[in-house]
Amino acid sequence: MAESDAQGLSPSFREQIYRRNFLFFLTDGILFTVAMSVIGSTTVIPDFVRRLTDSEILVGLSGSLFEISWMLPQLFIARYIIRFARKKWWFAGPNIPVRFVILIFAVITVRLGKDQPEAILLAFFICYGIAGVGDGVVAVPWADLSGTSLDARWRARVFGFQSAGTGLIMLSIAPLLAPILSGTEFPNNYALLFGISGMLFVLSIIPVLFVHELPGGKAVEKIPALSEFLPDLGQVLRADEPFRAILITRMLTSLFVMAGPFYIGFATVSLGLSSEVAVPTLLAMQTIGSVSGALAYAWLGAHNNLLYIRLALGGGALLPISALLAGMVGPLPLYLGFLISGLAVSNLGISLQNWVVTYATADRRPIYVGLFNTISAVTSLAAPIIGGTIAQNLGYRPLFAVSLVMALSALFVTLRFLRNTGMVSLYAQ
């Protein structure tokens, strides 16, 4: 479809395209998110890595590695793809090999066996990192595709129903985790979870192939030279206060969630729960909360995305509080904290990304998304080192206290410096 044709589409026909695209984006999102949830970054993965190493820094890095790897390449990709008006195949093409990596790691784990924990650990960090980098390569074209081929209402519904659907599926899967973890010898028990996740990743390749892409920003004639590109990025950061504020919020959020991989360690080490009890129970509580939170975002995100961000940060602050209380009275507050965390934080990252996608103009969207995620990666890279160092030298409770301060600081920034904007960019105007 030519761009002129798309610009002349009637509202009713555009709505039909949005509805159709909604189903494909939603199917892709559910498959991908369930795959990620089966090997949860705050439950399964840190517990798996803890069985391979005593380093709290590596345990902390394991929970953040995918996000860090996902963010790092995006600014480079954004600089390159602005040459192209259509971004669909920049997502769909590289997505094909990327989605096989976790399945390959499952096979590697079985082949290596329990007598080679160092080799399994190395293979995990390599494969999980490659999967994250690969998903980061396709993240900017995906964001641009979702920004042009869905409007803000349908995009928020995709994110909300994606999380709700994922939650319902995970509720049915969670009771199976304990038998898998206890009934099969390590590391084959975890390899089975990685294998299930890997197969879902492979299936997620299919739906976006059928998305009807609408044109977005105009293509530029050539890739801008770094001597032009880097000062342009600096000007964005200097001149665009709302974007700067959402970026600071994202960075503080990374420091807030740095405690995520350590809650399971706190439950098993400090509270004395077994992995077979702690992992499925905490995952189930988080999932139950995420279903309700996702349905709330499907409605609230379409009406007031910024309000959702503020509520999510306020609710998320209750998780470190619950962990601190659990240290005094037992695991019940931690269970409730994971429930509230799922309710509040399950769509926090998505809502921040959605704010940027909606805020930026079509021509500037790849640059804004790439800049947002790549700069955020710096904090995400430092977060597991900071979190692991605090946990290893001072203990879990000081780490949870720092996490609480970061959540409240992020909330303050959104209250003081952010407003609802619609599709405008102060710098781009």
C-alpha positions in Angstrom: 0.0 0.0 0.0 1.4 3.4 -1.0 1.8 6.0 1.6 -0.5 8.3 -0.2 -3.2 5.6 -0.2 -2.7 4.9 3.5 -3.1 8.6 4.3 -6.4 8.6 2.4 -7.8 5.7 4.3 -11.2 6.2 5.8 -11.4 6.0 9.6 -13.6 2.9 9.4 -11.1 1.1 7.1 -8.2 2.1 9.4 -10.2 0.7 12.3 -10.5 -2.7 10.5 -6.8 -2.8 9.9 -6.1 -2.0 13.6 -8.5 -4.7 14.7 -6.8 -7.3 12.5 -3.3 -6.2 13.5 -4.4 -6.3 17.1 -4.9 -10.1 16.9 -1.5 -10.7 15.4 0.4 -8.5 17.8 -1.5 -10.0 20.7 -0.8 -13.6 19.6 2.9 -12.8 19.2 3.0 -11.0 22.5 1.4 -13.8 24.5 3.6 -16.5 23.0 6.7 -14.4 23.7 5.7 -13.3 27.2 4.7 -16.8 28.2 8.1 -18.1 27.0 9.8 -15.4 29.1 7.6 -16.2 32.1 8.3 -19.9 32.1 12.0 -19.0 32.7 11.1 -16.0 34.9 13.9 -13.6 35.5 13.0 -13.2 39.2 12.2 -16.9 39.9 13.5 -19.7 37.7 16.6 -18.1 36.2 18.2 -16.8 39.5 17.4 -20.1 41.2 19.0 -22.0 38.3 22.1 -19.8 38.3 22.4 -20.0 42.1 22.8 -23.8 41.7 25.8 -23.2 39.4 27.6 -20.4 41.3 28.0 -18.8 44.7 28.5 -15.3 43.3 25.6 -13.0 44.1 26.8 -10.6 41.4 26.3 -13.3 38.8 22.9 -14.2 40.3 22.0 -10.5 40.0 23.3 -10.3 36.5 21.4 -13.3 35.4 18.1 -11.6 36.2 19.0 -8.5 34.3 21.1 -9.9 31.4 18.2 -10.2 28.9 17.1 -6.6 29.5 20.6 -5.2 29.3 21.4 -7.2 26.1 18.0 -6.1 24.7 18.7 -2.4 25.2 22.3 -2.0 24.1 22.0 -2.3 20.3 18.9 -0.3 19.8 20.4 3.2 19.2 22.7 1.7 16.5 19.7 0.0 14.9 17.6 3.2 15.1 20.3 5.1 13.2 20.3 2.5 10.5 16.6 1.9 9.9 15.6 5.5 9.5 16.6 5.0 5.9 13.5 2.9 5.4 9.9 3.9 5.5 8.7 0.3 6.2 10.1 -1.6 9.1 8.1 -4.9 9.2 10.7 -7.1 7.7 13.4 -5.5 9.8 11.6 -7.1 12.6 10.3 -10.3 11.0 13.6 -11.3 9.3 16.2 -11.2 12.1 13.5 -12.5 14.5 13.6 -16.0 12.9 17.1 -17.1 14.0 16.9 -15.2 17.3 13.9 -17.1 18.6 15.7 -20.5 18.4 18.5 -19.6 20.8 16.8 -20.6 24.1 15.8 -24.0 22.6 19.4 -24.6 21.6 20.5 -23.8 25.2 18.1 -26.4 26.5 19.8 -29.0 24.3 23.3 -27.8 25.4 22.4 -28.1 29.1 21.3 -31.7 28.7 24.4 -32.6 26.7 26.7 -31.1 29.2 25.1 -32.7 32.2 25.4 -32.1 36.0 29.2 -32.7 36.1 30.0 -29.5 34.2 28.3 -26.6 36.1 30.9 -24.1 34.9 30.3 -25.0 31.3 26.5 -24.8 31.8 26.9 -21.4 33.4 29.1 -20.1 30.6 26.6 -21.5 28.0 23.7 -19.8 29.8 25.3 -16.4 29.8 26.3 -16.7 26.1 22.9 -18.0 24.9 20.8 -15.8 27.1 22.9 -12.8 26.1 22.6 -13.6 22.4 18.8 -14.0 22.8 18.6 -10.5 24.4 20.8 -8.8 21.9 18.9 -10.4 19.0 15.6 -9.2 20.5 17.1 -5.8 20.9 18.0 -5.7 17.2 14.3 -6.2 16.3 12.9 -4.1 19.1 13.1 -0.7 17.4 11.5 -1.9 14.1 8.8 -3.6 16.3 8.2 -0.4 18.2 7.9 1.6 15.0 5.6 -1.1 13.5 3.4 -1.1 16.5 3.4 2.7 16.4 2.2 3.0 12.8 0.0 -0.1 12.4 -1.9 0.3 15.7 -3.2 3.5 17.2 -2.7 4.4 20.9 -6.0 2.7 22.0 -5.3 -0.6 20.3 -1.6 -0.6 21.4 -2.6 -0.3 25.0 -5.1 -3.1 24.6 -2.5 -5.3 23.1 -0.2 -4.8 26.1 -3.0 -5.2 28.6 -4.6 -8.3 27.1 -1.1 -9.7 26.4 -0.3 -9.6 30.1 -3.7 -10.9 31.1 -3.6 -13.8 28.7 -0.1 -14.6 29.8 -1.1 -14.5 33.4 -4.0 -17.0 32.8 -1.8 -19.3 30.9 0.9 -19.1 33.6 -1.7 -19.9 36.3 -2.4 -23.2 34.6 1.4 -23.9 34.1 2.6 -22.9 37.6 1.3 -26.1 39.4 3.4 -28.1 37.0 6.7 -26.4 37.9 7.1 -28.1 41.3 6.8 -31.7 39.8 9.2 -30.8 37.1 11.8 -29.3 39.5 11.5 -32.1 42.1 10.8 -35.0 39.8 13.7 -34.7 37.4 17.5 -34.6 38.2 19.3 -31.2 37.9 20.1 -29.8 35.4 17.6 -31.7 33.2 14.7 -30.3 35.2 15.7 -26.7 34.3 16.6 -27.8 30.8 13.0 -29.0 30.4 11.7 -25.5 31.4 14.1 -23.9 28.9 13.0 -26.3 26.2 9.3 -25.4 26.8 10.2 -21.7 26.7 12.3 -22.2 23.5 9.5 -23.9 21.7 7.1 -21.0 22.5 9.7 -18.6 21.3 9.9 -20.4 17.9 6.1 -20.4 17.6 6.1 -16.6 18.2 7.9 -16.1 14.9 4.7 -16.7 12.9 2.0 -14.1 13.9 3.8 -10.9 13.0 4.4 -12.2 9.5 0.7 -11.4 8.9 0.6 -7.9 10.3 -0.7 -5.3 7.8 1.9 -2.5 7.9 0.8 1.1 7.5 3.4 3.7 6.5 5.0 5.8 9.2 7.8 8.4 9.0 9.5 9.3 5.8 12.7 7.5 4.9 15.9 9.5 4.9 18.2 9.3 1.9 21.3 8.2 3.8 22.4 7.1 7.2 23.5 10.3 9.1 27.2 10.5 9.9 28.1 10.1 13.5 29.3 13.7 13.5 25.7 14.7 12.8 23.9 11.9 14.6 25.5 12.2 18.1 25.0 16.0 18.4 21.4 15.5 17.3 21.0 13.1 20.2 22.5 15.5 22.6 20.1 18.2 21.4 17.2 15.9 22.1 18.4 15.3 25.7 19.0 19.1 26.3 15.8 20.5 24.7 13.1 17.9 25.4 12.3 18.0 29.2 9.4 15.4 29.2 11.6 12.9 27.3 14.4 13.6 29.7 12.1 13.0 32.7 10.8 9.7 31.3 14.4 8.6 30.7 15.3 9.4 34.3 12.2 7.5 35.5 13.3 4.5 33.5 16.8 4.6 34.9 15.5 4.8 38.5 13.1 2.0 37.7 16.1 -0.2 36.7 17.7 0.5 40.1 14.3 -0.3 41.8 14.0 -3.7 40.1 17.7 -4.6 40.7 16.4 -6.4 43.8 14.2 -8.7 41.7 16.6 -11.7 41.3 17.3 -11.7 45.1 13.8 -12.2 46.4 13.9 -15.9 45.6 17.3 -16.1 47.3 15.9 -14.3 50.3 13.0 -16.8 50.4 15.3 -19.9 50.2 18.3 -18.7 52.2 16.8 -16.3 54.8 13.3 -17.6 55.2 14.3 -21.3 54.8 11.8 -22.2 52.0 12.8 -24.9 49.5 13.1 -24.1 45.8 10.2 -26.5 45.1 8.0 -24.4 47.3 9.3 -20.9 46.8 9.7 -20.8 43.0 6.1 -22.0 42.0 4.4 -20.2 44.9 6.0 -16.8 44.3 5.6 -17.2 40.5 1.9 -18.1 41.0 1.3 -15.1 43.3 3.0 -12.8 40.8 1.0 -14.2 38.0 -2.3 -13.9 39.8 -1.6 -10.2 40.4 -0.4 -9.7 36.8 -3.7 -10.9 35.4 -5.7 -8.2 37.3 -3.0 -5.6 36.6 -3.0 -6.4 32.9 -6.8 -6.0 32.6 -6.5 -2.7 34.4 -3.8 -1.5 32.0 -5.9 -2.6 29.0 -8.4 0.0 30.1 -6.4 2.6 31.9 -3.5 2.6 29.5 -5.8 3.4 26.7 -7.2 6.4 28.7 -4.3 7.7 30.8 -1.0 5.9 30.4 0.8 8.3 32.7 -1.6 7.6 35.6 -0.9 3.9 35.2 2.8 4.6 35.4 2.4 6.5 38.7 0.1 3.9 40.2 2.5 1.1 39.2 5.4 2.7 40.8 3.5 3.4 44.0 2.2 -0.2 44.1 5.7 -1.6 43.2 7.2 0.1 46.2 5.2 -2.3 48.4 7.3 -5.3 47.3 10.6 -4.3 49.1 8.4 -3.3 52.0 6.8 -6.7 52.1 10.2 -8.4 51.9 11.5 -6.4 54.9 8.4 -7.4 56.9 8.8 -11.0 55.9 12.2 -11.0 57.5 10.4 -10.3 60.8 7.2 -12.3 60.6 7.7 -15.0 58.0 7.0 -15.6 54.3 3.3 -14.4 54.1 4.1 -10.7 53.5 6.5 -11.7 50.7 3.7 -13.8 49.0 1.4 -10.7 49.3 4.2 -8.5 48.0 4.6 -10.7 44.9 0.9 -10.5 44.4 0.8 -6.7 44.5 4.0 -6.6 42.5 2.3 -8.5 39.7 -0.7 -6.3 39.9 1.3 -3.1 39.8 4.6 -3.7 38.0 3.7 -6.3 35.4 3.1 -3.6 32.7 5.4 -0.9 34.0 8.1 -1.4 31.4 5.5 -1.6 28.7 3.8 1.5 29.9 7.1 3.5 29.9 7.8 2.2 26.3 4.3 3.0 25.2 4.7 6.6 26.6 7.7 7.1 24.3 6.1 5.5 21.3 3.0 7.7 21.7 5.0 10.8 22.5 7.4 10.8 19.6 6.4 11.9 16.1 6.5 9.2 13.4 9.7 10.6 11.8 11.5 10.7 15.2 10.1 7.5 16.8 13.1 5.2 15.9 15.5 7.7 17.3 13.5 8.3 20.5 12.9 4.6 21.2 16.5 3.7 20.5 17.9 6.5 22.6 15.5 5.7 25.4 16.4 2.1 25.6 20.2 2.4 24.9 20.8 5.0 27.7 18.6 3.0 30.0 20.9 0.0 29.4 23.7 1.8 31.1 21.8 1.8 34.4 20.5 -1.7 33.8 24.1 -2.9 33.3 25.2 -1.3 36.6 22.1 -2.4 38.5 23.0 -6.1 39.0 26.6 -5.2 40.0 25.2 -2.7 42.5 22.6 -5.1 43.7 24.9 -8.1 43.9 27.5 -6.1 45.8 25.0 -4.9 48.3 23.5 -8.4 48.8 26.9 -10.1 49.1 28.5 -7.6 51.5 25.6 -6.1 53.4 22.8 -8.6 53.0 19.3 -8.7 51.5 17.6 -6.2 53.7 19.8 -3.2 52.8 19.3 -4.0 49.2 15.5 -4.0 49.6 15.7 -0.6 51.4 17.7 0.9 48.5 15.2 -0.6 46.0 12.4 1.1 48.0 14.1 4.5 47.8 14.6 4.1 44.0 10.9 3.3 43.5 9.8 6.4 45.4 12.3 8.6 43.6 10.9 7.4 40.2 7.4 8.2 41.4 8.5 11.7 42.4 9.9 12.4 38.9 6.6 11.3 37.2 4.6 13.5 39.6 6.8 16.5 39.2 8.0 16.5 35.6 5.7 14.4 33.4 2.3 15.3 31.9 0.1 13.5 29.4 1.1 14.7 25.9 -0.4 12.8 23.0 1.7 12.4 19.8 4.0 15.4 20.1 7.7 15.9 20.6 8.8 19.3 21.8 12.2 18.9 20.1 10.7 17.5 16.8 8.2 20.4 16.5 
